Amino acid sequence: MWGTGSGKSRQSSLVRGHRRMQQVPTRTPCSHSALAGGDGGDACPCPAGGPHCRPMFRSRRTGLVRRLWRQRCATAGPEDGPSTLKPAAHALFKKLKDEDLELLVLAVESRGAWESSCVWAPRGDARGAKQGLPPQVLLCRLFRWPDVHQPHELKHLCYCAGHRGVCGDLAALCCNPHHFSRLAVPETPPPSYSKASCGPSWPDEPQHPGTQLLEFSCKDTSLSQSTIKDGCWCKLAYWEHRTRVGRLYAVHEASVNVFCELPWGSGFCLAQLPAAHRSRAVRRARGKIGRGLLLSREPGGIWAYNRSKHPIFVSSPTLSPPGARRLTVLKVLPGYSAKVFDYEQVGGKGGWRLPGEGPSDPHSIRISFAKGWGPCYSRQFITSCPCWLEVLLNQLC
């Protein structure tokens, strides 16, 4: 009886050993070889057994690819569906290093809830025979926007290495789909369009009491000299209708998150502000802020990236065309970015006057969460919006 048992144990051990021999690990080069232009193997400068060159079993890579494929976008028609992109996508997945494949899975499954790392793909590889899509377009189309076709439709976010021009000097580029956004641009109305077609005329009204916006000349600044000395490039004010809530939030970093609910991250958290005497409309609007927006100072201007699930509405002196006599409010959909302030265009502007709201600071941006205002909306003024943000820029930034 004991002999039979030991024989079965030896047989089981042999079977397990045979299975382990069949499960051969695939050792892939580290990201250094990809960044240096190598194709793997001897091109890797890391020592054997280094942290970036650890092997990954094929079964694990297969599991990661399956997890990625489950996160693909649903499309309306089979002609543009993910099945047509499957050969190119799987070819790209095979080209990714082990650590990059893991980072891609984390980024896609989190749906951009936090700032993930870059995912490096070799340039010129993994292009579909029929689609011919670059890696970043392929993955953005597969996991975020099925209707994107060209790289110029996308913009690098400020925390991506490609935004800083690093990708241009390397043999690899970032293809993390959550390091990109779509571009939102102001619509150009036809010549016959007038402000009367969307709403009533704009009477000149004095600015509401308590506001901090004043009329400025081109040599003035919206922020105090002490603020400029502190290195602050803007301050944020959060408003609920006509009431400012909380203190001014000074921004020193190149970018800042403004949010109510963010799983992981830092910035201006609106959920921590006092909640006294909030109306039902304000509470409903605050519930739609979610991940909010990312405000970034970039070469040439200020950009806003909508991270929430609802649109945001933006107005600034540089969004309106020269000589415009009506307010331009730009609607920015979820996942889109917009250049909300242009340094070059504001150079010749002095104090600018919002229709119906009196004079305002030429270095300010107004952003409403989920609710629009202006000639084409029932809310004629920003103060009618339940939740909105005022960005006071340092003129010297």
KEKE-3310 file (N, C-alpha, C; in steps of 0.2 Angstrom, whole numbers, plus 5000, padded with zeros to 4 digits):
npx = (5004:5010:5020:5013:5008:5019:5024:5014:5016:5029:5026:5018:5026:5035:5027:5023:5036:5039:5029:5034:5045:5040:5035:5042:5052:5051:5063:5065:5072:5077:5069:5079:5086:5077:5075:5088:5088:5091:5087:5085:5091:5108:5109:5105:5110:5110:5115:5115:5100:5096:5084:5076:5076:5070:5063:5047:5034:5026:5013:5009:5010:5001:4989:4989:4988:4975:4967:4969:4962:4949:4946:4943:4935:4918:4910:4900:4898:4904:4914:4923:4926:4934:4939:4944:4956:4963:4974:4985:4985:4989:5001:5008:5007:5016:5028:5030:5039:5041:5038:5032:5021:5014:5012:5004:4992:4988:4986:4975:4965:4963:4957:4962:4962:4972:4989:4997:5012:5024:5022:5032:5034:5042:5047:5039:5036:5024:5013:4998:4994:4984:4978:4988:4992:4999:5007:5002:4990:4983:4981:4974:4962:4958:4955:4950:4944:4935:4934:4945:4958:4970:4987:4987:4975:4976:4983:4997:4997:5002:5010:5016:5030:5032:5026:5036:5045:5053:5051:5055:5068:5072:5072:5060:5042:5029:5015:5004:4987:4981:4988:4985:4974:4959:4957:4949:4942:4937:4921:4918:4907:4894:4894:4882:4878:4872:4872:4859:4852:4854:4850:4844:4847:4862:4862:4871:4877:4881:4895:4892:4890:4904:4913:4929:4935:4941:4943:4957:4972:4983:4995:4993:4991:4983:4986:4994:5009:5016:5012:5018:5031:5031:5032:5021:5010:4997:4981:4967:4950:4935:4918:4901:4887:4885:4893:4909:4918:4928:4946:4958:4967:4983:4994:5009:5016:5018:5007:4990:4978:4960:4947:4934:4932:4945:4954:4968:4980:4985:4981:4969:4956:4940:4930:4934:4931:4921:4904:4892:4875:4871:4862:4850:4853:4866:4872:4869:4876:4889:4891:4893:4906:4917:4932:4936:4946:4962:4973:4985:5001:5009:5021:5017:5004:4989:4982:4967:4962:4949:4944:4933:4917:4908:4904:4914:4913:4921:4927:4937:4947:4955:4949:4938:4936:4945:4939:4926:4909:4902:4900:4911:4909:4917:4914:4920:4922:4921:4937:4944:4955:4958:4965:4965:4969:4979:4995:5001:4990:4984:4992:4989:4978:4968:4959:4945:4928:4915:4900:4885:4891:4900:4916:4931:4945:4959:4967:4961:4952:4937:4928:4915:4907:4899:4888:4882:4884:4879:4875:4869:4862:4851:4856:4862:4873:4889:4888:4876:4878:4879:4891:4907:4924:4936:4951:4964:4977:4994:5002:5015:5018)
npy = (4994:5006:5006:5008:5020:5028:5026:5033:5045:5048:5047:5058:5068:5068:5071:5084:5090:5088:5097:5109:5110:5111:5124:5136:5150:5167:5178:5195:5209:5224:5240:5249:5245:5246:5260:5264:5260:5247:5230:5220:5207:5205:5219:5225:5234:5231:5221:5203:5196:5207:5220:5225:5215:5204:5187:5183:5171:5163:5160:5170:5182:5179:5179:5193:5199:5194:5201:5214:5214:5212:5224:5232:5245:5246:5245:5253:5247:5232:5235:5244:5239:5231:5219:5220:5227:5218:5209:5219:5224:5213:5210:5222:5220:5210:5215:5223:5226:5216:5223:5235:5230:5226:5239:5244:5237:5240:5254:5254:5247:5255:5266:5278:5284:5288:5295:5287:5277:5280:5270:5261:5259:5252:5262:5263:5249:5236:5240:5239:5229:5233:5244:5252:5260:5271:5266:5273:5279:5267:5261:5270:5271:5258:5257:5269:5279:5275:5282:5289:5293:5299:5304:5318:5321:5319:5324:5325:5323:5333:5326:5316:5309:5311:5323:5332:5331:5321:5309:5311:5310:5297:5279:5274:5276:5284:5275:5274:5274:5283:5293:5303:5315:5320:5334:5349:5362:5380:5382:5389:5401:5404:5417:5424:5422:5428:5436:5437:5426:5416:5420:5432:5450:5458:5467:5481:5478:5481:5474:5460:5462:5459:5452:5448:5452:5465:5479:5480:5488:5485:5484:5481:5468:5453:5447:5450:5458:5451:5438:5435:5435:5424:5414:5409:5404:5405:5407:5399:5400:5394:5394:5394:5397:5414:5415:5414:5400:5394:5397:5406:5395:5393:5389:5381:5371:5365:5359:5356:5346:5348:5343:5332:5318:5308:5293:5292:5304:5322:5339:5352:5349:5349:5343:5344:5357:5369:5365:5372:5377:5373:5372:5361:5361:5364:5353:5343:5346:5346:5333:5328:5332:5323:5316:5328:5341:5343:5356:5364:5372:5376:5378:5392:5394:5390:5375:5365:5349:5338:5327:5321:5313:5321:5336:5351:5369:5383:5399:5413:5428:5425:5415:5420:5427:5440:5457:5452:5453:5446:5433:5420:5403:5388:5372:5358:5341:5325:5318:5326:5340:5357:5372:5385:5397:5409:5415:5424:5430:5437:5448:5461:5465:5474:5479:5468:5466:5457:5452:5459:5457:5466:5474:5464:5454:5453:5442:5430:5415:5406:5392:5381:5368:5355:5362:5373:5391:5407:5414:5404:5397:5394:5399:5414:5421:5417:5417:5411:5398:5383:5377:5383:5387:5399:5405:5414:5421:5424:5438:5438:5425)
npz = (5000:5004:4995:4983:4984:4985:4972:4964:4969:4964:4950:4949:4952:4941:4931:4934:4934:4920:4914:4919:4912:4899:4900:4895:4899:4892:4889:4888:4882:4891:4893:4890:4879:4869:4869:4865:4852:4849:4845:4854:4865:4864:4863:4875:4888:4902:4916:4917:4923:4929:4936:4926:4916:4919:4917:4909:4909:4895:4897:4906:4899:4889:4896:4900:4888:4885:4895:4891:4878:4882:4886:4875:4865:4861:4845:4832:4819:4810:4801:4806:4817:4832:4828:4816:4818:4826:4821:4819:4832:4840:4835:4839:4853:4854:4852:4862:4877:4892:4904:4899:4893:4905:4911:4901:4903:4916:4914:4904:4911:4922:4916:4915:4927:4935:4934:4923:4918:4904:4889:4880:4862:4848:4835:4819:4819:4820:4812:4805:4790:4782:4789:4792:4804:4816:4831:4843:4838:4834:4847:4854:4846:4848:4862:4866:4857:4844:4832:4828:4817:4813:4818:4820:4826:4839:4855:4865:4882:4897:4906:4899:4891:4878:4876:4880:4870:4870:4863:4850:4849:4850:4847:4850:4854:4864:4867:4876:4878:4887:4888:4879:4871:4863:4852:4855:4847:4844:4837:4820:4816:4803:4791:4792:4804:4820:4836:4840:4836:4844:4857:4868:4867:4873:4887:4895:4910:4927:4936:4947:4964:4975:4967:4962:4950:4940:4930:4919:4913:4899:4905:4918:4931:4936:4948:4964:4967:4977:4975:4962:4966:4974:4965:4959:4946:4943:4951:4958:4959:4966:4963:4967:4959:4963:4973:4981:4986:4998:4999:4989:4978:4976:4962:4959:4952:4935:4931:4936:4945:4946:4955:4961:4965:4965:4962:4965:4967:4967:4970:4967:4977:4977:4985:4998:5002:5011:5015:5016:5015:5002:4987:4979:4965:4965:4972:4963:4952:4957:4959:4946:4943:4947:4941:4936:4929:4921:4922:4913:4911:4897:4883:4875:4879:4890:4894:4895:4900:4899:4911:4917:4916:4910:4900:4900:4901:4893:4894:4888:4885:4874:4867:4859:4843:4835:4838:4841:4846:4854:4867:4867:4871:4874:4872:4879:4877:4886:4888:4879:4875:4876:4870:4881:4883:4875:4874:4865:4858:4868:4870:4865:4871:4881:4896:4895:4890:4896:4888:4895:4908:4912:4914:4914:4919:4908:4909:4913:4915:4913:4919:4918:4926:4919:4915:4903:4897:4891:4874:4868:4877:4891:4903:4904:4910:4918:4932:4934:4933:4942:4947:4945:4939:4942:4934:4938:4930:4932:4924:4920:4917)
capx = (5000:5014:5024:5009:5007:5025:5024:5010:5019:5034:5023:5015:5032:5038:5022:5024:5042:5038:5025:5038:5050:5037:5033:5049:5051:5053:5067:5065:5077:5074:5067:5085:5088:5072:5077:5094:5088:5092:5082:5085:5097:5115:5109:5103:5116:5109:5118:5110:5096:5094:5077:5072:5077:5067:5059:5040:5032:5022:5006:5007:5010:4995:4984:4989:4985:4968:4965:4969:4957:4943:4945:4942:4929:4912:4909:4893:4899:4909:4919:4927:4926:4941:4941:4949:4962:4966:4981:4989:4986:4992:5008:5011:5008:5022:5034:5031:5043:5036:5036:5028:5014:5011:5010:4998:4986:4986:4983:4969:4960:4961:4954:4965:4960:4978:4994:5001:5019:5024:5022:5036:5034:5047:5045:5039:5034:5017:5008:4994:4995:4978:4976:4994:4991:5005:5005:4998:4983:4980:4979:4968:4957:4956:4953:4946:4940:4935:4933:4951:4962:4977:4990:4986:4969:4978:4988:5001:4996:5008:5014:5019:5037:5031:5024:5042:5049:5058:5050:5058:5076:5073:5069:5053:5038:5024:5008:4999:4981:4978:4993:4983:4968:4957:4958:4943:4943:4930:4917:4918:4900:4894:4894:4876:4876:4872:4871:4852:4849:4854:4848:4842:4853:4866:4862:4877:4875:4887:4897:4889:4894:4908:4917:4936:4937:4941:4945:4964:4975:4988:5001:4992:4991:4977:4988:4998:5016:5019:5010:5023:5037:5031:5033:5014:5008:4990:4977:4961:4944:4929:4912:4894:4883:4888:4897:4915:4918:4935:4951:4961:4972:4989:4997:5016:5018:5017:5000:4986:4971:4955:4943:4930:4934:4951:4957:4975:4983:4985:4979:4964:4951:4934:4926:4936:4929:4915:4898:4886:4869:4871:4856:4850:4856:4874:4874:4869:4882:4895:4891:4896:4913:4921:4939:4937:4950:4969:4975:4993:5004:5013:5023:5012:4997:4986:4978:4963:4960:4943:4945:4927:4912:4903:4907:4915:4912:4926:4928:4943:4948:4958:4944:4934:4940:4947:4933:4920:4905:4898:4904:4912:4910:4919:4911:4925:4919:4926:4943:4946:4959:4958:4970:4960:4972:4985:4999:5002:4984:4982:4997:4987:4971:4968:4953:4940:4921:4910:4893:4881:4894:4904:4923:4934:4952:4961:4971:4957:4949:4931:4926:4909:4907:4893:4882:4884:4880:4880:4870:4865:4860:4846:4860:4865:4879:4893:4885:4870:4880:4880:4898:4912:4930:4940:4958:4967:4984:5000:5003:5022:5019)
capy = (5000:5012:5006:5010:5027:5032:5026:5038:5052:5049:5049:5065:5073:5068:5075:5091:5092:5089:5103:5115:5110:5114:5131:5140:5158:5171:5183:5200:5215:5229:5246:5253:5243:5249:5267:5265:5258:5240:5225:5216:5202:5208:5226:5227:5236:5229:5215:5198:5195:5214:5221:5226:5210:5198:5184:5182:5165:5165:5160:5176:5187:5178:5182:5200:5201:5193:5206:5220:5213:5213:5232:5236:5248:5243:5250:5252:5243:5228:5237:5248:5235:5229:5213:5222:5229:5212:5207:5224:5225:5208:5211:5227:5218:5205:5220:5227:5223:5213:5229:5239:5226:5226:5245:5246:5234:5244:5260:5253:5245:5260:5270:5285:5286:5291:5297:5281:5278:5279:5263:5262:5255:5253:5266:5259:5242:5234:5243:5234:5229:5237:5250:5257:5265:5271:5263:5277:5279:5260:5259:5275:5269:5252:5257:5275:5283:5271:5286:5292:5290:5301:5307:5325:5322:5318:5328:5322:5326:5336:5322:5311:5311:5313:5330:5336:5331:5315:5303:5313:5308:5290:5274:5271:5282:5282:5273:5274:5278:5288:5299:5307:5317:5323:5341:5353:5369:5383:5382:5396:5402:5406:5425:5427:5421:5434:5434:5437:5420:5411:5422:5439:5455:5459:5474:5482:5478:5482:5467:5458:5463:5453:5448:5450:5454:5472:5481:5481:5490:5480:5484:5479:5461:5451:5445:5454:5457:5446:5432:5434:5434:5417:5409:5406:5406:5406:5405:5396:5402:5390:5397:5391:5403:5420:5414:5410:5395:5392:5402:5405:5390:5395:5384:5382:5366:5366:5357:5355:5343:5350:5337:5330:5312:5305:5288:5293:5310:5328:5345:5356:5344:5353:5339:5346:5364:5369:5363:5376:5380:5371:5370:5355:5361:5364:5346:5338:5348:5344:5325:5327:5334:5317:5317:5335:5343:5344:5362:5364:5378:5373:5383:5396:5395:5386:5369:5361:5342:5336:5320:5319:5310:5326:5341:5357:5374:5387:5406:5417:5433:5423:5410:5424:5430:5448:5461:5449:5457:5441:5429:5413:5398:5382:5365:5353:5335:5321:5315:5331:5345:5363:5378:5389:5404:5410:5421:5428:5433:5442:5453:5467:5466:5478:5476:5466:5467:5452:5455:5458:5456:5472:5473:5458:5453:5450:5436:5426:5410:5404:5386:5379:5360:5351:5367:5379:5397:5411:5416:5398:5393:5397:5403:5420:5423:5412:5417:5407:5391:5380:5376:5385:5389:5405:5404:5420:5420:5429:5440:5437:5418)
capz = (5000:5004:4989:4978:4985:4983:4965:4962:4970:4959:4944:4949:4952:4934:4927:4936:4931:4913:4913:4920:4906:4893:4901:4894:4900:4887:4892:4884:4884:4895:4889:4888:4872:4864:4869:4862:4845:4848:4844:4860:4866:4866:4863:4881:4892:4909:4918:4917:4929:4932:4938:4920:4912:4922:4912:4910:4906:4890:4899:4909:4893:4885:4901:4900:4881:4885:4899:4886:4873:4885:4888:4869:4864:4857:4840:4829:4813:4810:4796:4810:4824:4835:4825:4810:4821:4830:4819:4821:4839:4843:4833:4843:4859:4854:4851:4869:4883:4898:4909:4895:4893:4911:4912:4897:4906:4921:4911:4901:4916:4926:4912:4916:4934:4938:4929:4922:4915:4897:4887:4874:4857:4843:4829:4812:4819:4822:4808:4801:4783:4779:4792:4792:4809:4821:4838:4847:4835:4835:4854:4855:4842:4851:4869:4868:4852:4838:4826:4827:4811:4811:4824:4821:4829:4846:4858:4871:4889:4899:4910:4894:4889:4871:4876:4881:4864:4871:4858:4844:4848:4852:4843:4853:4856:4869:4864:4881:4875:4892:4888:4874:4872:4857:4852:4854:4844:4844:4830:4817:4814:4797:4791:4793:4811:4824:4843:4842:4834:4849:4863:4868:4867:4880:4891:4899:4917:4932:4939:4953:4970:4978:4963:4962:4943:4939:4923:4919:4907:4897:4910:4925:4932:4940:4954:4967:4966:4982:4972:4957:4969:4976:4959:4957:4939:4943:4957:4956:4964:4965:4964:4966:4957:4964:4980:4981:4991:5000:4998:4982:4978:4972:4958:4958:4947:4929:4930:4942:4944:4949:4955:4967:4966:4961:4966:4967:4964:4971:4967:4970:4979:4978:4990:5004:5003:5016:5011:5019:5012:4995:4984:4975:4959:4966:4974:4957:4947:4960:4958:4940:4942:4947:4940:4935:4924:4921:4919:4912:4908:4891:4878:4871:4882:4895:4891:4899:4898:4903:4914:4919:4911:4908:4897:4903:4896:4895:4890:4890:4880:4868:4863:4855:4837:4836:4836:4842:4851:4858:4871:4865:4876:4871:4875:4879:4879:4890:4884:4875:4877:4872:4872:4883:4884:4871:4877:4859:4857:4873:4871:4863:4874:4888:4899:4890:4893:4894:4886:4900:4914:4913:4913:4917:4919:4902:4910:4917:4912:4917:4917:4921:4926:4916:4913:4899:4898:4885:4870:4865:4883:4895:4907:4901:4913:4922:4938:4934:4933:4949:4949:4940:4941:4939:4934:4938:4928:4932:4918:4918:4916)
cpx = (5004:5018:5020:5008:5013:5026:5020:5013:5025:5032:5021:5021:5035:5033:5023:5031:5042:5034:5029:5043:5047:5035:5040:5048:5054:5057:5067:5069:5073:5072:5073:5087:5083:5074:5083:5094:5089:5086:5082:5091:5103:5115:5108:5109:5116:5112:5113:5107:5095:5086:5073:5072:5074:5063:5051:5038:5026:5015:5004:5006:5003:4989:4984:4986:4977:4964:4964:4963:4950:4941:4943:4936:4924:4911:4902:4893:4904:4915:4925:4928:4933:4943:4946:4955:4966:4973:4986:4990:4990:5000:5011:5012:5014:5028:5035:5035:5038:5034:5031:5021:5010:5008:5004:4992:4984:4983:4976:4964:4958:4957:4956:4963:4966:4984:4999:5008:5018:5025:5026:5035:5039:5044:5045:5037:5027:5012:5004:4994:4990:4977:4982:4994:4997:5002:5000:4991:4980:4977:4973:4962:4954:4953:4950:4942:4940:4935:4940:4955:4969:4980:4989:4980:4970:4983:4991:4999:5002:5013:5017:5026:5037:5030:5031:5047:5054:5058:5054:5065:5077:5070:5063:5049:5032:5018:5003:4993:4979:4984:4991:4976:4966:4957:4951:4945:4936:4927:4917:4911:4900:4893:4888:4874:4877:4870:4863:4849:4850:4851:4846:4849:4856:4866:4869:4875:4882:4889:4894:4893:4898:4913:4924:4939:4936:4943:4953:4966:4980:4994:5000:4992:4985:4979:4993:5005:5019:5017:5016:5029:5037:5032:5026:5012:5001:4987:4970:4955:4938:4923:4906:4889:4887:4892:4903:4916:4926:4939:4954:4966:4977:4992:5004:5019:5016:5010:4997:4980:4966:4949:4939:4932:4939:4954:4964:4978:4982:4983:4973:4957:4945:4929:4928:4934:4922:4909:4892:4881:4870:4864:4856:4853:4864:4876:4874:4874:4888:4896:4893:4903:4918:4928:4941:4941:4957:4971:4983:4995:5010:5016:5018:5005:4995:4981:4973:4961:4954:4943:4938:4923:4907:4907:4909:4915:4917:4925:4934:4943:4951:4954:4940:4938:4940:4941:4926:4916:4900:4903:4905:4913:4911:4917:4917:4922:4924:4931:4946:4950:4958:4963:4965:4963:4979:4989:5000:4996:4982:4986:4994:4980:4972:4962:4947:4933:4917:4903:4888:4884:4899:4911:4926:4942:4954:4965:4968:4954:4943:4929:4921:4909:4900:4888:4885:4881:4882:4874:4866:4862:4855:4850:4864:4872:4882:4890:4879:4872:4881:4887:4903:4919:4933:4947:4961:4975:4988:5002:5010:5023:5020)
cpy = (5006:5012:5009:5018:5031:5032:5032:5045:5053:5051:5056:5070:5073:5072:5082:5094:5093:5095:5109:5116:5113:5121:5135:5147:5161:5177:5189:5206:5220:5235:5250:5251:5246:5257:5269:5263:5251:5236:5220:5211:5206:5216:5229:5228:5233:5222:5209:5197:5202:5215:5222:5221:5203:5194:5184:5176:5167:5165:5166:5181:5186:5180:5190:5203:5200:5199:5213:5219:5214:5220:5235:5239:5245:5248:5248:5247:5238:5230:5241:5245:5233:5223:5214:5225:5224:5210:5212:5225:5219:5208:5217:5224:5213:5209:5223:5223:5221:5219:5234:5236:5227:5234:5247:5243:5238:5251:5259:5251:5250:5266:5278:5288:5290:5292:5291:5282:5278:5272:5264:5257:5257:5257:5262:5252:5242:5238:5238:5235:5233:5244:5255:5262:5265:5268:5267:5278:5272:5259:5264:5273:5262:5252:5264:5278:5279:5275:5290:5289:5292:5304:5314:5326:5321:5323:5324:5326:5328:5331:5316:5313:5313:5321:5335:5335:5325:5310:5305:5311:5301:5285:5271:5277:5279:5280:5272:5278:5283:5293:5304:5309:5319:5331:5344:5360:5373:5383:5389:5396:5405:5414:5428:5426:5427:5432:5434:5431:5415:5414:5430:5444:5456:5466:5475:5483:5478:5475:5466:5460:5457:5450:5452:5452:5461:5473:5483:5484:5485:5480:5482:5471:5459:5449:5450:5453:5452:5439:5430:5432:5427:5412:5406:5409:5407:5405:5403:5398:5398:5394:5393:5397:5410:5420:5410:5406:5393:5398:5401:5399:5392:5389:5386:5377:5368:5364:5356:5351:5347:5345:5336:5323:5309:5300:5289:5299:5316:5334:5349:5352:5348:5349:5341:5353:5364:5368:5366:5379:5379:5369:5364:5355:5361:5357:5342:5340:5346:5336:5323:5329:5328:5319:5324:5336:5343:5351:5362:5370:5375:5379:5386:5397:5390:5381:5367:5354:5340:5329:5317:5315:5315:5332:5347:5363:5380:5394:5409:5422:5430:5417:5414:5427:5437:5452:5458:5453:5452:5436:5422:5408:5391:5376:5360:5346:5331:5318:5320:5337:5351:5368:5384:5396:5404:5416:5426:5432:5438:5448:5460:5469:5469:5475:5474:5465:5461:5454:5453:5457:5461:5470:5467:5458:5450:5444:5432:5421:5407:5397:5383:5371:5358:5356:5372:5385:5401:5412:5410:5394:5397:5401:5408:5421:5417:5411:5413:5399:5389:5379:5378:5387:5395:5404:5411:5419:5426:5431:5439:5429:5416)
cpz = (5000:4998:4983:4978:4983:4976:4962:4963:4965:4952:4943:4949:4945:4930:4928:4933:4923:4911:4914:4915:4900:4894:4901:4895:4894:4890:4886:4886:4887:4890:4887:4881:4867:4863:4865:4854:4844:4847:4849:4860:4868:4866:4870:4886:4900:4910:4918:4924:4933:4933:4931:4915:4914:4917:4914:4906:4900:4892:4902:4904:4890:4890:4900:4893:4881:4889:4895:4881:4876:4886:4881:4869:4860:4851:4836:4824:4813:4806:4800:4817:4826:4831:4819:4812:4825:4827:4821:4828:4842:4841:4837:4850:4860:4854:4858:4874:4888:4902:4905:4894:4899:4913:4907:4900:4911:4919:4908:4906:4921:4923:4913:4922:4937:4932:4928:4919:4908:4895:4880:4869:4851:4837:4823:4813:4821:4819:4805:4794:4779:4782:4791:4798:4814:4827:4842:4844:4835:4842:4856:4852:4845:4858:4871:4863:4845:4831:4825:4822:4810:4818:4825:4825:4837:4848:4864:4877:4892:4903:4905:4892:4882:4871:4877:4875:4865:4866:4852:4843:4850:4847:4845:4854:4860:4866:4870:4879:4880:4893:4882:4875:4865:4858:4851:4852:4844:4837:4827:4814:4807:4797:4793:4801:4815:4831:4845:4840:4839:4856:4863:4868:4873:4882:4895:4906:4922:4934:4945:4959:4973:4974:4963:4955:4942:4932:4924:4913:4905:4901:4917:4925:4937:4947:4957:4966:4971:4979:4966:4960:4972:4971:4957:4950:4938:4950:4955:4962:4962:4967:4963:4965:4958:4970:4979:4987:4992:4998:4991:4983:4973:4969:4957:4953:4940:4927:4936:4941:4948:4949:4961:4969:4962:4965:4969:4963:4969:4967:4971:4971:4981:4984:4997:5006:5007:5012:5015:5014:5004:4993:4981:4969:4959:4968:4968:4953:4950:4959:4951:4938:4942:4946:4938:4929:4926:4918:4919:4909:4903:4887:4874:4874:4888:4892:4897:4896:4903:4905:4916:4914:4908:4904:4902:4898:4898:4891:4893:4884:4874:4864:4858:4849:4838:4834:4837:4847:4854:4862:4867:4871:4872:4875:4874:4882:4883:4886:4880:4878:4873:4875:4874:4884:4880:4873:4871:4858:4862:4874:4869:4866:4880:4892:4894:4894:4891:4893:4892:4907:4916:4912:4917:4916:4912:4903:4915:4912:4916:4914:4921:4920:4924:4914:4909:4900:4892:4880:4868:4871:4887:4901:4904:4904:4917:4929:4939:4934:4940:4951:4944:4943:4938:4940:4933:4936:4930:4926:4915:4917:4909)
residu = (MET:TRP:GLY:THR:GLY:SER:GLY:LYS:SER:ARG:GLN:SER:SER:LEU:VAL:ARG:GLY:HIS:ARG:ARG:MET:GLN:GLN:VAL:PRO:THR:ARG:THR:PRO:CYS:SER:HIS:SER:ALA:LEU:ALA:GLY:GLY:ASP:GLY:GLY:ASP:ALA:CYS:PRO:CYS:PRO:ALA:GLY:GLY:PRO:HIS:CYS:ARG:PRO:MET:PHE:ARG:SER:ARG:ARG:THR:GLY:LEU:VAL:ARG:ARG:LEU:TRP:ARG:GLN:ARG:CYS:ALA:THR:ALA:GLY:PRO:GLU:ASP:GLY:PRO:SER:THR:LEU:LYS:PRO:ALA:ALA:HIS:ALA:LEU:PHE:LYS:LYS:LEU:LYS:ASP:GLU:ASP:LEU:GLU:LEU:LEU:VAL:LEU:ALA:VAL:GLU:SER:ARG:GLY:ALA:TRP:GLU:SER:SER:CYS:VAL:TRP:ALA:PRO:ARG:GLY:ASP:ALA:ARG:GLY:ALA:LYS:GLN:GLY:LEU:PRO:PRO:GLN:VAL:LEU:LEU:CYS:ARG:LEU:PHE:ARG:TRP:PRO:ASP:VAL:HIS:GLN:PRO:HIS:GLU:LEU:LYS:HIS:LEU:CYS:TYR:CYS:ALA:GLY:HIS:ARG:GLY:VAL:CYS:GLY:ASP:LEU:ALA:ALA:LEU:CYS:CYS:ASN:PRO:HIS:HIS:PHE:SER:ARG:LEU:ALA:VAL:PRO:GLU:THR:PRO:PRO:PRO:SER:TYR:SER:LYS:ALA:SER:CYS:GLY:PRO:SER:TRP:PRO:ASP:GLU:PRO:GLN:HIS:PRO:GLY:THR:GLN:LEU:LEU:GLU:PHE:SER:CYS:LYS:ASP:THR:SER:LEU:SER:GLN:SER:THR:ILE:LYS:ASP:GLY:CYS:TRP:CYS:LYS:LEU:ALA:TYR:TRP:GLU:HIS:ARG:THR:ARG:VAL:GLY:ARG:LEU:TYR:ALA:VAL:HIS:GLU:ALA:SER:VAL:ASN:VAL:PHE:CYS:GLU:LEU:PRO:TRP:GLY:SER:GLY:PHE:CYS:LEU:ALA:GLN:LEU:PRO:ALA:ALA:HIS:ARG:SER:ARG:ALA:VAL:ARG:ARG:ALA:ARG:GLY:LYS:ILE:GLY:ARG:GLY:LEU:LEU:LEU:SER:ARG:GLU:PRO:GLY:GLY:ILE:TRP:ALA:TYR:ASN:ARG:SER:LYS:HIS:PRO:ILE:PHE:VAL:SER:SER:PRO:THR:LEU:SER:PRO:PRO:GLY:ALA:ARG:ARG:LEU:THR:VAL:LEU:LYS:VAL:LEU:PRO:GLY:TYR:SER:ALA:LYS:VAL:PHE:ASP:TYR:GLU:GLN:VAL:GLY:GLY:LYS:GLY:GLY:TRP:ARG:LEU:PRO:GLY:GLU:GLY:PRO:SER:ASP:PRO:HIS:SER:ILE:ARG:ILE:SER:PHE:ALA:LYS:GLY:TRP:GLY:PRO:CYS:TYR:SER:ARG:GLN:PHE:ILE:THR:SER:CYS:PRO:CYS:TRP:LEU:GLU:VAL:LEU:LEU:ASN:GLN:LEU:CYS)
# end
